[in-house]
C-alpha cells in the first residue's frame, strides 16, 4: 500500500489551482483576534488602585477596563450596555493559601449604591431584551407564552474565559480575572468617588481577613 501525504499531493498541483481552496479555507476558518487576552497580571502592589495588607501579606488591586481600546479583548461591547469590566488582581505573599470561596465583592458608588458582580444572564437580558421576554403565540382562542431565551454565546464565552474564578490563591502567587458591574443609573462617571469592597476572604485556617477597600481615585489620577 502506498501512502501519499497531503503535502506531496499539493506539491504536484499548480499553484494557480490552489487559490480557490485557499479562499475557501479563509471563509471557513475565522481569524483569531490579536488582542484576545489582557497583559499578564503583575504584582497587585504595582497597580494604582490597590489595598495592601502588609501584616496579612495580601494585596488586592482593581483595574477598570473603562475605555473602548482596553475592551477590545472582549467579544461584546460591555460599555455600550453600561456594564463595566473590572480586573481583580490578588497577590498572596504569605506562606499559606488565601480562600476566596465565600468572598463578597461589591462596587460601591459615591452615593453609597452597592452593586454586586453581574452574572451572564444579567448582561444577556439587557443585550437581548426581546429574546429574554419571550413571545405570545396564538393557539386558537388562547395565547401560549413561550419562555424567553437570553443565552448569548459571545457573552457566555467572555465570562467563561475572563471571569475571576480562583477559589484560592496559593502562597507567593498572583491570580487575576474580571468581574462585570452594572453601572446603569450611576451617572456618567461612576468611578469618581467609587470603590471596590471585598469581604469574607479567609486564610488557610478559616480565619477571616480584614476587609479590603479599593478606591478608584488613584486609578483616575494615574490616567489623567
Secondary structure, 3 states (H helix, E strand, C coil): CCCCCHHHHHHCCCHHHHHHHHHHHHHHCCCCCCCCCCCCCCCHHHCCCEEEECCCCEEEEEEEECCCCHHHHCCCCHHHHCEEEEEEEEEECCCCCEECCCCEEEEECCCCCEEEECCHHHHHHHHCHHHHHCEEEEECCEEEEECCCCCCHHHHHHHHHHECCCCEECCCEEEEEEEEEECCCCCCCCCCCCEEEEECCEECCCCECCCEEEECHHHHHHCC
